[in-house]
């Protein structure tokens, strides 16, 4: 009599023997799930896998899933007998402890297998991306290499992954990955919604800069995305120092390689060159761009000759509506240059070019600051003349009276007269000139900034004054800074001025 255990063994050997003798193309997944099959038959499994690799069996994918339930089987296979479908299965079950998915891919992939190779690349690219997005990995270099090398073989899913990756890179402040993201490949895609969403962060600003740079370097038509050009110029005018410090902080010591520097000036010069070549600034209705350019040339770059040339050109254009927008910008340009270069001649130039029909609070702020820098009494006279003529109505936490008072207090501090500045501050509170806590806290911030200038040295003339002057100039530069029209960009609040 034959025992039950011997029957099972006999049946297994007979069944496995039958599978191996059958046409490999005809084997189906259900043939492997018979209860009588011994799943520990390593040699039979190995032989079956090797025969499948060299076959055209339509059920390869499903058969591999059953034959390779975990990664341990990888070490029992002949390394030279692996096709892309088997490789995909090995990658799916790879825990990554011995070999990474990329190492497996490099070792075994077959590039002449178009259909299955595309599926393999899709899986690998998505796996690399999702590990980064899920913060299991901090490296995207392999993702970029594969996505760029095989961009013609990847699915449309890559574009979706790119958006998720860009979002994650910005959240991580991963500046060098952001730079590489926009450097590789011919197609840069469209990431407007993500870039707009993060414009309130320094990494978001950096990402937009790199995006615009990639468009220019790849010969794209940037005239169709004027909002981006305007935002980059606005960042350059108002946030360049902050962004450069942020980049250096993230870069560490760095070196002189272009990839290790922000290179913001070079990008802006390229943008300006494109604008001049295509005459975008004289196109109909581009008044916002022109105002930004006047600030860029006059303050950020400091080319007064070109600034005046542009100013005269813009006022002579057919679409100039007679508004004072350009004049107000030039008042700020002259004030900034006068203070920066210690040249009082700019006072008369600023007064001469100021709008003659209307006087805005932003212009008054700038003139008070300019006059105070050279003569506190002249600044005080201008303040006293206007303080009772402007509104005390609070708008977004500030009033016109409060803005002028903030300017005169700063004018006292740049003259190292903290005592008089504090007297003005207290009287402004007593007389309800400074009403809101926001207004009061803004002015208190300037007193602290003034005090901080003396931390390293109490020498006003040779040390603290220069620090305070930089604060003063930054404030002048921020007044009335051009914001981007809401029709062109959803969120521009952080790029606007601190003072209206």
C-alpha positions, 0 to 999 in steps of 0.5 A: 500500500502507498502512504498518503505522503508518498501519493502527494510527493508522486503527484507533485513530481508528476505535475511539475514534470508535466508543466516543464514538458508542456509548451511554456507559452501555454502555461497559465497562472491557475496551473501554479496554484494547485494545492498539490504543488510544493512551493519549496521546489526551488530548482523547478521554480528556477527552471520555470522562471528561466523558460518564461524569460525566453518565452512569449507567454502572455501571462508572464506578469501574473506568473512572475507574481506567483513564482517570485512572492518575495525578494529572496528568490532573486538570489536563487536566479541566474543573474543573466536570465532576467527580462524587464517583466521579471525585473519589474516584479523583483523591484516591486518586492525589493525591500532595498536592504541589499540593492536599491531599485535603481541598482537592480535596474542598472544591473538587469534592464533590457532597453530593446523591449519597448512595451515592457521597458516603458512599464519598468521606467514608469514604475521606477520613476514613480517609485523614486518620486513617491519616496521623495514626496513621502520623505523616505528619501532625500535624493532625487538625482536618480529620478532626474536622470531616468526621467530625462534620459527616457522622457520619450518612454515615460507616461503622462504620469511623469508630468503629474509627478513633476508637480508633486515633486516641485511642491515638495522641493519648495516645502523642503527648501531644497534649492539645488534640487529645484535648480536641477529640476528646471535645468534638465530636459527640453520641456519645462512644463507649466507650473504656474499654480504651484509657483503662485501658491508658494510666492510668499516663501523664499524657496517659492521665489527661488523656484520662480526665478529658476523657472524663468531662467530655464524658459529663457535658456531654452529659447521659450517665448517669455512674452506670453507670461508677463506676470512672471517677468514682473514678479521676478523684477519685483523680487529683484528690486525688493527681495534680492538681498534677503534671497541671496542670504537665504541661498548662501545659508542653504549652500554653506561655504559653496564655491565659485561654480555657477550651480553654487551661486544664486546668479540673480544679477545675471538672470535679470540682465538676461531678462532685461536684454530680452525685454529690450530686444523684443520691445516688450516694455513699449507694447500697449498697456505695459505700464506696470512693467515700465514702472518696475523697470524704472525701479530696476534700472534706477535702484537695483542696478543704479544706471541713472542715465538709462533710467532717465532715458526710459522715463522720457521714452515712457512718458512719450508713448501713445498709451501714456494716460497722463497719470503720475505713476512714472513720476512717483517712481522717479521720486523714489529713485532720486531719493534712494540715490541721494541717500545712498550716495550722500548727494543732497542735489537729488533733493531738488531733483526729486521735488522737481519731478514729483507730481504737480496735480496730486500729492500722495502719502508715499511721495510725502514719506519719501520726501520726508525721509530724503530731507531728514537724511540731510537736514532733520529740520527740513524733514520736520517742516514738511511733516508738520505741514502735512500731518493735519491735512492727511487722513487718520482713517485706518486702512489695512492697519495703517493710516496716512497720519501713521505712515508720515509719523513713521517716516519722521521717526525714522528720520530722527533715528538716522540722525542718531536722535533717539530722544526726539524720536521717542518724544514724537512717538509718545505724542503721536500715541497721546494725540491718536495719530498712532491708533492701532496696535499694528501701527504702534508695533511697526514703529517700535520695530524701528527703535529696536532696529536702531538699538541693534545697530550698536550691538557690535560697536557703539561708534555711531559715525563709523559703524552704527550709522552704516547699519542704520543707513541700510535699514533706512534705504530698504525702507525707502525702497519698499515704499510704493513698490510696484505690485503685480496686477491681480488679473495676472497673478492671484497672490502678490501681497508678499511682493508689495510694499510695506508702506502704501 
